[in-house]
Structure formats: C-alpha cells, structure tokens
C-alpha cells in the first residue's frame, strides 16, 4: 500500500511536468518490462532497486525544481495539489487508511482530467494520454467495494481546505487543471481553477460511486 501510494505521487509529477517524468513513470509500470524482467502477466507490480532509484530521483527533482521558489506550496507550488480535492474526499469517505493517499490522488487526477475535457480545456486525445498514464497504476489497485455514495464524496470535496482560494460560488469546486501533460493552467488564484461541482458528481457516477437518487428510485419501483 505504501509503495503504491508513493508511486501515485510520482504519477502526479509525471502528469504535471510531462517529458522525462512521464517517460520514466511509464517505463517503470510498463507491463512488457515487468513481464520480461520478472515473469508473469505484467499486471502484477514488480520494480527493482535501479528503477525505484530512478523514480525517486525524478520525484526529488520535480519537487525541488518547483519548491525552490515556493517552499510552502502557496503559489507556484500549489500545482502539487493536483487531484487532491477529490482525492481527500474519496479517502475520507472510505475512512482513514482504506485508500492509500497516492492512489487517491491518482483517482483525483482522472476526475480533474474529466472536468478539463468537459470544459474544453483538455482535448480528448490529451485526456486519453493523461488517463492512460494514471491507469498504469490504478488498474492494479481498484477502489474497494462497496463504494461510498457520490453525494457523500462530493459533500466532503465541497468542504476541502483549499476552498475559497479561487473564489468559488456555492455550486463550484476548484482544483489544478491541465491542458495536457506538462501544460498546467496558470491562474492568479494559486493556480487553482474553479468549475461546476456537477462535473465531479458526473465523474463519480461514471466511476461507479452509487447515486442516492438512483437508490431512492429503485426502492420506489
């Protein structure tokens, strides 16, 4: 769980910075590499010390490059909050310790890419590339069943600690958004972009989080 969580944080760096960060991440989790070096189907997770060291070096470089000018992640460093609005909500909805943080972040990232495409910020092709990177990890760690309701997760997300920084209206939520991997939407509000919270709800339902409305209709029928 802890290794997966750490790899999830590296997935975030890969999406935010692109380039060698994305290439290194994809190489580490490539099923053909795992299959050829360790045997098996490639769906299991195996990583040797050399590859782990490479990933750690990329992770440290990613952090230091940005945090050199913003050690407390208040402005440019806020990009490392990518995916965290929905991530924190999913983790809290399940209960402490059920969903490792880095994995929650990676799920939050595909929530943000969904919103970015719906808003016309990210193209379908760029979202596909972004999500393909995320699923290299997530297909090895599906969310536990039963999932909490979409309403529960959204309610928690709407109380996120960053709320207010982007001047959200009552029906809006905020997170870092990307145009494509390595191309961050810069904003004067700590690099957070606000958007309709309905997009998060749509994504949650698409991902199989049950809707209380559907449950109520089922009981009536």
Secondary structure, DSSP 8 states (H G I E B T S, - for coil): -HHHHHHHHHHHHHHHH-HHHHHHHHHHH-HHHHHHHH-S-S-S----HHHHHHHHHHHHHHHHHHHTS-TTSSSGGGGGGTTHHHHHHHHHHH-TTTS-HHHHHHHHHHHHHHHHHHTTSS-HHHHHHHHHHHHHHHTTS---SS---HHHHHHHHTT-TTTTTT---TTEEEE--EEETTEE---TTTT-EEEETHHHHHHHHHTT---HHHHHHHHH-
